[in-house]
Amino acid sequence: MSKNSLIYSNIFFYRSVMNILYKGNYRRRFDGIFKLISGKSVTELCFGDTLVADYCKQHKIDWKGIDSNETFISRANKKGYKTELNDINALIYFPKADTCIISGSLYHFHKNIENLFSKLLECAPVIIISEPISNLSNHKGIIGKTAAISATVNGQKQNFRFTKESLLETLSNLSAKLNFNFKVVEQFEKDWIILINR
Ligand SMILES: C[S@@+](CC[C@H](N)C(=O)[O-])C[C@H]1O[C@@H](n2cnc3c(N)ncnc32)[C@H](O)[C@@H]1O
């Protein structure tokens, strides 16, 4: 049996589910990220899709992606992108870049968040985080039902999601402890887009 849930088994299925959750705006949610990319190299953690990679290629920015899902890695490799198949919890450091991006994935690491942030801060001077701040499985109708398909990654169910309050509290605590500034730049649909400079 696959260690990942069905939504991670195929990019077309993944995009269809995401399009339901983002009310047809799945691709547009990356625009807020693109605007904040700085410099000539990007490390993207938990990239899943290759929309950031495509943007970087178009703009002659060197991109490297890390993900633990073999299907996403092999699809990106086929498109000629530099990738690493790895569990980012297991890495001691991430490849250095001008910008580090993690989108739609912070909730996977809520139990080990300080360790993740230490590595993000070592990775790049600019960090972009895009993160859902509501759990759509509480919503009614198709959106709630779709979100309730519980995501399973590496054999573990991922039910935790941040709220505005818990994400703000987490970022405030980490910024005091690890000495960085952060700004919530915008909200797009259910996501906050956050910029960190160190
Ligand atoms: C919800 S998807 C987000 C994908 C994409 N960044 C986006 O914004 O649509 C979460 C991604 O994180 C990856 N992932 C989850 N846990 C991981 C881990 N420990 N190490 C590396 N990748 C992980 C999954 O394989 C998946 O591609």
The ligand as an SDF file (V2000), in Angstrom:
LIG
                    3D

 27 29  0  0  0  0  0  0  0  0999 V2000
    0.1710   19.9530    0.6670 C   0  0  0  0  0  0  0  0  0  0  0  0
    1.5450   19.5450   -0.3350 S   0  0  0  0  0  0  0  0  0  0  0  0
    2.0990   21.1640   -0.7960 C   0  0  0  0  0  0  0  0  0  0  0  0
    2.7520   21.1440   -2.1510 C   0  0  0  0  0  0  0  0  0  0  0  0
    3.0860   22.5150   -2.7380 C   0  0  0  0  0  0  0  0  0  0  0  0
    4.2000   23.1230   -2.0420 N   0  0  0  0  0  0  0  0  0  0  0  0
    1.8900   23.4330   -2.7600 C   0  0  0  0  0  0  0  0  0  0  0  0
    1.9590   24.5090   -2.1620 O   0  0  0  0  0  0  0  0  0  0  0  0
    0.8890   23.0980   -3.3960 O   0  0  0  0  0  0  0  0  0  0  0  0
    2.7640   19.0260    0.8340 C   0  0  0  0  0  0  0  0  0  0  0  0
    4.0560   18.5250    0.1900 C   0  0  0  0  0  0  0  0  0  0  0  0
    4.9980   18.2840    1.2320 O   0  0  0  0  0  0  0  0  0  0  0  0
    5.6890   17.0750    0.9780 C   0  0  0  0  0  0  0  0  0  0  0  0
    6.1800   16.5970    2.2780 N   0  0  0  0  0  0  0  0  0  0  0  0
    5.4520   16.3020    3.3690 C   0  0  0  0  0  0  0  0  0  0  0  0
    6.2500   15.9390    4.3980 N   0  0  0  0  0  0  0  0  0  0  0  0
    7.5430   16.0150    3.9390 C   0  0  0  0  0  0  0  0  0  0  0  0
    8.8190   15.7720    4.5170 C   0  0  0  0  0  0  0  0  0  0  0  0
    8.9390   15.3750    5.7790 N   0  0  0  0  0  0  0  0  0  0  0  0
    9.9320   15.9940    3.7670 N   0  0  0  0  0  0  0  0  0  0  0  0
    9.8120   16.4020    2.4730 C   0  0  0  0  0  0  0  0  0  0  0  0
    8.6200   16.6370    1.8660 N   0  0  0  0  0  0  0  0  0  0  0  0
    7.5100   16.4470    2.5860 C   0  0  0  0  0  0  0  0  0  0  0  0
    4.6360   16.1910    0.3230 C   0  0  0  0  0  0  0  0  0  0  0  0
    5.2050   15.1270   -0.4010 O   0  0  0  0  0  0  0  0  0  0  0  0
    3.9170   17.2090   -0.5670 C   0  0  0  0  0  0  0  0  0  0  0  0
    4.5390   17.3260   -1.8310 O   0  0  0  0  0  0  0  0  0  0  0  0
  1  2  1  0
  2  3  1  0
  2 10  1  0
  3  4  1  0
  4  5  1  0
  5  6  1  0
  5  7  1  0
  7  8  2  0
  7  9  1  0
 10 11  1  0
 11 12  1  0
 11 26  1  0
 12 13  1  0
 13 14  1  0
 13 24  1  0
 14 15  1  0
 14 23  1  0
 15 16  2  0
 16 17  1  0
 17 18  1  0
 17 23  2  0
 18 19  1  0
 18 20  2  0
 20 21  1  0
 21 22  2  0
 22 23  1  0
 24 25  1  0
 24 26  1  0
 26 27  1  0
M  CHG  2   2   1   9  -1
M  END
$$$$
